[in-house]
Amino acid sequence: MTNRYLYFQPQYVSKFVCDGATCPNNCCRRNWNIEVDGETYARYASLKPELLDLLARDDATGKFYMRQHPCPLLTDGGLCRLQLEHGEEFLSLVCRTYPRQTFSFGKFFERSLSLTCPLAAQMILFTDEPLGFELVEVSEKVHGGKIILVDEMHVPESLFAHVVEIQIAMISILQRRTLTIDQRLIVLGFFLDRLDEIISGGVDFDALTKLIAAYESKKFLSEQVPRMFASVNFNAEEFSRRMTQVLANLRGEEFSSAGELLDFTAERKLFTARHATLMENFLVNEMFTNCVPWRNEATVAQNFGLFVAAYKVFELLAFAAYKQNLFVKSELLRLVDLLTSQTDNTTATRLNLLNLFAGDDMFSLLEIFLEGRFKSDGTVDAPRRCD
């Protein structure tokens, strides 16, 4: 009897098929370090030693990478020569799995797709239905041979069994379409702040159950959520200052152009409201793919700050494209690739951004980045007192 493993994943993962011949931005052509794992290196050395001439060794890490960009094994038709001649099993783990990203929580696993892949990003961003999620069983063959397990999650082991229910609650908050995107993020911030209290110094499981139940309660949403919005006083000046710092840490002239649109104008609010589904899909996927708030070894507030700041950059990039009459799928796919390749996949950039929020608590981040008093049509709610 073969072992089977339980995976939690967006439903799109099962539908995704990599097609290098039709991909508009083939990953094999990118200026990325394509790592060749030890098992693959040994296979090459034994069965096809001439491939070793294509590899370079990083003296600092001892890892091997393809020394040329684009990959020298790429055919004119956009396909991999190794895969064509020897099958998928001959590929390195990186090549077999990208854009799939898999994380482990003990005996439980999560898998999603990176937005740096344009085929995946198109599936994720441009759907009108909320992203759906599923629990699936994965065979030993797939689990052992076709994924990379990344042990970057800084989650207390005692919380492993509750990760899914926490994430389902966060997904539900981000997909609550009666609220603006900023309002959903404010609710998520309050949720994470309370979660941080519950899991600090040992998990209070009773309090965790009550927290999740509260955020699923219609009474809580009707009575407490408006108080959250009323208590958050958006600081436009600080928003501009902090976003200028964030943009300065990102490479690409597009980020300079976006910096010219930092004023929180009515036009930008209406633009975001009109394209809230696009923004929602970006947020839900980024939250899940980056296992917010656990991926980075930093405070919950810092992880949330990085998450919200990256979203605000995407919002600015999309609005800048709209202002330049470039608000089309191909341009949005290029921009989301440019952003997430740095915020999700470039360690130095991610750490620099996390450091920007080292002195902030959750409430200060809410007031810096989010405006809770605007309705979905961009109009202003009357100020409410928080008793």
N, C-alpha and C positions, 0 to 999 in steps of 0.2 A: 504493500500500500504506500503510495507516494504522499509526501507531506504536502499540505496546502496551507497558504498564508492569507490572512485577511488584510485587505487593502481598502482604505477610504479614499475616494477620488472623485473629481468632477466627471460627469457622464461623457464629456467630450473626449476623455482619454481613450476610451474603447473605440471611438470612431476615427481617431487620428491615424493617417497613413502618410509616411514620409515619401515624397516623390521628387527626387532630385532633378528629374527631367522637366518638371513644370514649376519648381520652386523659383519665385522671383528673386530670391536672395540666398543662394545656396550656401549653407554654413561651411561647406568645404572650401569655399573661395575666400572666407573671411581671414583677417589677420589675427587669428586666435591661436593660442598654444594648444595643439591637439595632443593630449597626453596618451602615451601608449603604456598600458598597465603591465605589470610584471609577467602575468600569465601570457598575455599576447606577445610580449617581447620574446619569451621562451619559445612560443610557437613559431614565430618568425625565424628565430635562430636555428630551429630544428628543421623546419620544412621549406623556408624560403629566405636563406641567410642574406641574399642580395638586398632585402628590404632594410637591413640594419644600417646600410649606407645612407638611408634617408632620415635617420634619427639623430638627434643631438641630446646629450645628457646635461641636465642642470646640476652643476656641482654642489649647489647649496642644498638641494632636496634629494638628489640621486635619481630623480624621475627622468624618463625619456619622452621626447616630443618630436613631432615631425619638424625638420629643420627648415622647410620651405613653406611659403604661403603664396598662392593657394596650395592646397594639398597636391603633391606631385602625382598622386594616384587617381586624380579626377580626370575622367574622359571628356572629350569635346561635347558629348551629349549630356553632360551634367551628372553622370553616374560614377560610382566607385568601381575602378578596375578590379580591386581585390574581391569585392562582393560579386561582381559579374563572373569572375573566374573561379572563385572558391566558395562562395556562399557567405551568408551573414555571419556564420560562426567564426569566420576568419578575421572579423573586424575587432578592433579594440573596444573596451567597454564604453568609452566616450562616444565613439561613432555608432555603436549599437543602440545607445539609449537616448541621445539627444533628439528632441528637446524635452524628453521626459525627465522629471526630477523626483527622486524618491527619498523619503526621510523615514527613519525608524524611531519608534517609541517602544522599546522593548520588543515584544513579540507582535507588535502591531505596526502597520506601515501606511504611509500616505504617498500618493503619486499625483503629479499634475504636469502641465506643459508650460514651458517658458515662453514669454511674449517676445523673446528675441528671434523666435522662429516665425516667419511671416505667414506660413500656412496655419500654424497653431493660433497665432494672433487673430487671423481673420475669422477662424471658428469661434474664438472666445469673445472678441469685442463686438462683432456686428450681428448679434442675435437679439431679438426683441424679448424673448422669454428669459426669465431669471435663470442663471446658471444652476443646473441641477447636480446633485451629488449622489453617490451610490457606494454601498459596501460590496466588494467583489472578492471572490476567492481566486487566488493565483497559485498555479502549480509550481512544484519544485523546479521544473525545467525553466520556466520564465523567471521565477524569483532568484534562482541561483545563477542563471546565465545571461539575463538580458536587462538587468538593472544595476545601478550604482547606489549603494547605500551610503548616504551622507550623514555622518554623526555630528551634526552641528546644533542640535536642538538642546537648549539649556532649560530643560523641564525637570522638575523634581520627579524622581522615579515613581513616587507614590501617586503622581497625577496622571501617569500613562493611561490608566483605564478610563480617565474622564476627559481626555483631550478631544475626542469626537463631539461629545455633548457640548463642550465649551465652544468649539468651532462652529457647530450648528447654530448655537445662540448668536455668535458674531455674524455669521452669514445672514441669519434672519434679520438682524439689525440693519445690515448694509443693503438688504433687498426690500426694506420697508418703503414702498414707493409713495406713500402718503406724505413723506417727509422730503425736504430738500437733501441734496448730498451732504452739505455741511451739517445739517441737523442730524443726519444718520451718524456722521463721524463724531459729533458731540455725544450722542447716546452711547456710541461704542467707547469713547474715552471714559465716560463715567463707569461703564461696565468694567473696563480693564482696570481702572483705579481701584474699584472694590475687589476685583479678582486678585489684584496684587496684595491687598490687605489679607485676603483669605488664605493665600498660599505662602505668605511670608512666615518663616519660622515654623513650618509644618502646616499641612493642609487641613483646614476645618471643613470636612466633607458635608456636614449638615448645613453650614453657611453657604457652601458652594451650590448645593441643591436648591436652597432658597433663593440664591441670586439668579440662577438660571430660570427658575419658575417665575420670579418677579418680572423679568424682562420678556416673558411670554404672556404676561397677564394684561388683558385689555384695560383693567382698572388702573394698573400701574402706568400704562402708556398714556391714558387719558389724564391722570392726575399728576404724576411725577415728571414725565418727560417735558411738559411745558415749563415747569419750574427750572429744569436744566437749561433750557434755552434762555430763559429770563435771567439766569444767574451768570451767563457768559457774555461779557462785554467785549466785543471784537475791537482790537487795537490796530487800526489800519496802518498807522505809522510804524509800529513794531513789526507788523506783517511784511511791509515793504523792506525793512532793514534785514529781517531774518531771511526772507526769500532771496535778497541780493547775495547774502552769504552762501545760501544753498546753491544758487546758480553759478557762483564763482568757483565752486568745486566740481562743476561738470564741464566736460570738454565738448566744444562744438559751437559754431556761431549761432545756431538756432537758439541757444540758451541766452545769448546776449540780446537777441531780438525779443525773446519772451520777457526779458527783464524790463523792456520799455512799456509793458502792459500791466505793471504791478498794481496800478490804481484799481480799487475794487469798484468798478463802475457798474451802473445799471445794465449796460449793454453786455458786460461779461456775465453778470448774474443771470440775465435772460438767456444768453447762449448756453450756459451750463444747465439751466432748467430744461431747455429744449432738447439737449443731448444727454439727459440724465441717465438713460439706459447705457449708453457708451461708457460714461463715467463709472456707473455702478459695476459693469462687467470688469472694467480695469481694476477697480478696488477689490472686488470679491476674489478675483484671480490672484492679485498681488498679496492679499491678506493670507490666502491659503498657500500659495507657492512659497512665501517667505515665512510661513508658520508664525505669523505675528501673534503674540509678542515674544517669541522664544528663540528665534533664529540666532540673534546676535547676543554675545555675552555682555549685556548692558542692562540697565534698568528697564522696567516695563514702559516707563514714560519715554525713555530714549528710543526704544523700539517703535513706540507709537509715533513719536516725533518724526522719525525717518519715514515711516509709512505715509503719514499725512503730507509731509513735505514733498515726497516723490509724487503723490497724487496731485498736489497743487502745481508742480512743474508740468505734469501731463495736461492739466487743465489749461495752463498758460500756453503750452505748445499748441494745443488744439485750437485755442482762441486766436493765437497768432496766425495759424494756417488759415483760419476762417477770414481774418482781416485781410490776408494777402490773396484771397480767392483760391486757396489751395486746400480747402477742406474736402478732400477726396480720400478714398480708402488707401490708395497707394502711398500718399503722403503721410497719413496717420500711422500706417504700418511702419514706415521708415522712422518716424519720430518716436514711436513707442519702443522700437528696437534701439534707437540711439540712447534713450533714457534708461531702459531696464538693463541694457548691457553694462551700464555703469553702476546704477543703484543696486542691482540684484547680483551682478556677476563680477564686479571689480572690487576686490576686498579693500584696497587702499581708499577708494572713493567712499565706500560704505562706512568705513571707520571714521573718515574725516567728517562725514555728515552726522554720524552718531555723536561725535565730540561736540558738535554745535549745540546739542541739547543736554549736555552733561549737567548743567546747573538748573534745569527746568523740572518742575513737577507737572503732573498731568493737567491741573487746572490752568496753569500759565500757558501751556501749549494750546489748550482749547481757545484761550482768549487771543493768542497770537495768530492762529491760523484759520479760525472758523467763525462764521457769522450765523447765529441761530435764529435770528428774527426775520428772516426772509422766507416767504412762502414759495411754493413750487413755481408760481408764475412770476417770481422776482419782486413782488410787492412787499412792503414792510408791515410786519405785525406791530401792533401797539405794544409799547414796553409793558412788561408784566413784573410785578413785584414777587420776589421769592421769599415767602414767609419762613 
